[in-house]
């Protein structure tokens, strides 16, 4: 088990790695730094939103979840 803040920092650092990767790949393929930065920034914002939406949808899916028993001993 880890703390909430550790999970947040891990999520932010992973997103930073992903954005850097995208930016670097766009720069390698296009040779244009402004384009690479623009794509990287756009990707950062859109993927944060898409992750949030993905999590909200999965919160509604009951498959694979274990719910605590409501009965008392």
N, C-alpha and C positions, 0 to 999 in steps of 0.2 A: 504494500500500500504506500502511496506517496501523497504528499500534501497537494492541496488545490493549486497553490502558487507554483510548485514544481511542474505540475501539468501545464499550467499556463505558459511558463517560460519555455518548456519543451515545445509546445505548440508554436509559439512565436519563433523560436530558433529554427524549427523545421520549415515553417513558412518562408523564413528568410533564405534558407538554403535552396528551397524550390524556386523562389523568385530569382535568386542569383543564377541558378542553372538556366532558367528560361531566358534571362537577359543575356547571358553569355552565349547561349546557342543562337539567339537571334542575331547577335553581333557577329558571330563567326560566319553565319550564312549570308548576312546582308552587308556586313562591313560598315553599317551605319549605327553610330553610338546613340543618336537621338531616337531612332526607331527602336533600338534594343531597350532603351530606358523607358520609352512609352509603352511598349508591349509588356515589359516587366512590371511597371506600375499598374497597368490595367489588369494584368494577371493576378497581382497581389490582391486587389480590391474584389475582383469577381470571384476568385477562389475562396476568399473568406466568406462572402455571401453564399456561394454554392455549398460550402461545408455546413454553414448554419442551416440552410434549407434541408440538406441531406439529413442532418441530425434530427431536425424537427419531424420529418417524415418517418424516420426510424423510431421515434418516440411513440408513434401511433401504431406501429406493427407489434403485435403480441408474440409472434413466432420467436421461439428461442429464449424467451424471458422466463425467469423464475419469480413467482410472486410469493411473498410470505404468507403463511397460513394465518387465517383470521380466527381460528378456534383457540380457546384457552385450555390449558391442561386441567 
